Amino acid sequence: MVTLAFLTTSLVLLLTPGPTNTLLAAYGAAFGWRSGAVMVLAEALGYAVAVSFFASIAGVLTGLPAGLSVLKLAAAAWLLFSAVQLWRSRIAEKVEPPAHAFARVLATTLLNPKAMIVGVVLIPGGGSAELSLWIGAYVLLSMTAGLAWVLAGSLLPRGVRKHAYQGAAVVLSGFSLAAVASVVG
């Protein structure tokens, strides 16, 4: 049975700014509310796959610090790549094609540290028979939080919206540096 503590912790985690939320807000600014809301499906798919993966290997992963470091470095590389791509784009000149945006949100969510925290720490271990219920609850919460981030981006003033990709690039670069620092430090 999914607990209230899990739901509350998950919702707080999902509402916390992070790489996926940054992209959702940027795409809300770029595409508007309705078109940007489609990106929430990429987030949901990414979390479903990533949390399932981390929950299934939680026992092994906790005993392999090097494995966690490799995952963090892969996430850092992806975030830096995404930051560079977004920095080069200007919303006023061209909006990233929706298919590319969807793929970027999906890949970023697959590598999002929040998925690791949920799969390794928040979901009870031991091959729980209710694992799909826990993951389903998290995915539904992610969609709710994701819609809030898209809405927030779509409500930015027009003058700010045109710089949303550059703002997202700066934030993603910071998350990339933080991921590298957590491996090195």
C-alpha positions in Angstrom: 0.0 0.0 0.0 1.4 3.4 -1.0 1.8 5.6 2.1 0.9 9.2 2.7 4.6 9.8 3.6 5.6 8.5 0.2 3.0 10.7 -1.6 4.0 13.8 0.3 7.7 13.3 -0.1 7.3 12.5 -3.8 5.2 15.6 -4.4 7.7 17.9 -2.6 10.5 16.3 -4.6 8.6 16.7 -7.9 7.8 20.3 -7.2 11.5 21.1 -6.4 13.3 22.8 -9.3 15.4 20.3 -11.2 16.5 19.5 -14.8 13.2 18.1 -16.0 11.1 20.9 -14.4 13.5 23.5 -15.9 12.8 22.1 -19.4 9.1 21.9 -18.8 8.9 25.5 -17.8 11.1 26.5 -20.8 8.8 24.6 -23.1 5.7 26.1 -21.5 7.2 29.5 -22.3 8.2 28.5 -25.8 5.1 26.5 -26.9 2.4 27.8 -24.6 0.2 25.9 -22.1 -1.6 23.5 -24.4 1.3 22.4 -26.6 3.8 22.5 -23.7 1.6 20.2 -21.7 2.4 17.3 -24.1 5.9 17.4 -22.7 4.5 16.0 -19.5 3.9 12.7 -21.3 7.7 12.5 -21.9 8.3 13.2 -18.3 5.8 10.5 -17.2 7.4 7.9 -19.6 10.9 8.8 -18.4 10.0 8.5 -14.7 8.2 5.2 -15.3 11.2 3.6 -17.0 13.9 5.2 -14.8 12.2 4.6 -11.4 11.4 1.0 -12.4 15.0 0.5 -13.4 16.4 1.9 -10.2 13.9 0.1 -8.0 14.9 -3.2 -9.7 18.6 -2.7 -9.1 18.4 -0.9 -5.8 20.1 -3.6 -3.9 23.0 -3.9 -6.2 23.4 -0.1 -6.7 23.7 0.7 -3.0 26.7 -1.6 -2.8 28.5 0.0 -5.9 29.5 3.6 -5.3 31.3 3.6 -8.6 28.0 2.7 -10.3 26.4 5.7 -8.8 29.3 7.9 -9.9 29.1 6.7 -13.5 25.3 7.4 -13.6 26.0 10.9 -12.1 28.6 11.7 -14.8 26.3 10.4 -17.6 23.6 12.7 -16.3 26.1 15.6 -16.0 27.2 15.1 -19.6 23.6 15.0 -20.9 22.7 18.2 -18.9 25.7 20.1 -20.2 24.9 19.0 -23.8 21.3 20.1 -23.4 22.4 23.4 -21.9 24.6 24.1 -24.9 21.8 23.2 -27.3 19.3 25.4 -25.6 21.8 28.3 -25.2 22.3 28.3 -29.0 18.5 28.5 -29.6 16.5 31.7 -29.4 12.7 31.3 -28.9 12.1 34.4 -30.9 14.1 33.0 -33.9 13.0 29.4 -33.8 11.3 27.2 -31.3 12.8 23.7 -30.9 10.6 21.2 -32.9 8.2 19.5 -30.5 9.6 16.0 -31.3 13.1 17.2 -30.3 11.7 18.8 -27.2 9.8 15.6 -26.3 13.0 13.6 -26.7 15.0 16.0 -24.6 12.5 15.9 -21.8 12.4 12.1 -22.0 16.2 11.7 -21.9 16.6 14.3 -19.2 14.0 12.5 -17.0 15.6 9.1 -17.6 18.9 10.6 -16.2 17.2 12.7 -13.5 18.6 12.1 -10.0 15.1 12.3 -8.6 14.3 8.9 -10.3 17.3 7.4 -8.6 16.2 8.8 -5.2 12.7 7.4 -5.6 13.7 4.0 -6.9 16.5 3.4 -4.5 15.4 5.3 -1.3 11.6 6.0 -1.3 10.2 2.8 -2.7 10.4 -0.2 -0.3 12.9 -2.8 -1.4 12.7 -6.5 -1.4 10.9 -6.9 -4.8 7.6 -5.7 -3.4 4.6 -7.1 -5.2 3.1 -3.6 -5.1 6.0 -2.1 -7.0 3.9 -1.1 -10.0 1.4 0.7 -7.6 4.3 2.7 -6.1 5.7 3.6 -9.5 2.2 4.4 -10.9 1.5 6.8 -8.0 4.9 8.5 -8.6 4.2 8.9 -12.3 0.7 10.4 -11.7 2.2 12.8 -9.2 5.0 13.7 -11.7 2.3 14.5 -14.3 0.5 16.8 -11.9 3.7 18.6 -10.9 4.9 18.7 -14.5 1.7 20.5 -15.6 2.3 23.1 -12.9 5.8 23.7 -14.3 4.5 24.0 -17.9 1.8 26.4 -16.7 4.4 28.5 -14.8 6.5 28.8 -17.9 3.5 29.7 -20.1 2.6 32.5 -17.6 6.0 34.2 -17.8 5.8 37.7 -19.2 6.4 37.8 -23.0 9.7 39.7 -22.5 11.0 37.0 -20.2 9.7 34.1 -22.3 11.9 34.9 -25.3 14.9 34.2 -23.0 13.5 31.0 -21.5 15.9 28.7 -23.3 19.0 30.7 -22.2 17.6 30.7 -18.6 17.1 27.0 -18.8 20.6 26.5 -20.2 22.1 28.3 -17.2 20.1 26.2 -14.7 20.9 23.0 -16.5 24.6 23.9 -16.5 24.4 24.4 -12.7 22.8 21.0 -12.3 25.6 19.5 -14.5 28.3 21.1 -12.3 26.5 19.9 -9.1 26.5 16.3 -10.5 30.2 16.4 -11.3 31.0 18.0 -7.9 29.1 15.2 -6.1 31.3 12.6 -7.8 34.6 14.5 -7.3 33.8 15.8 -3.8 
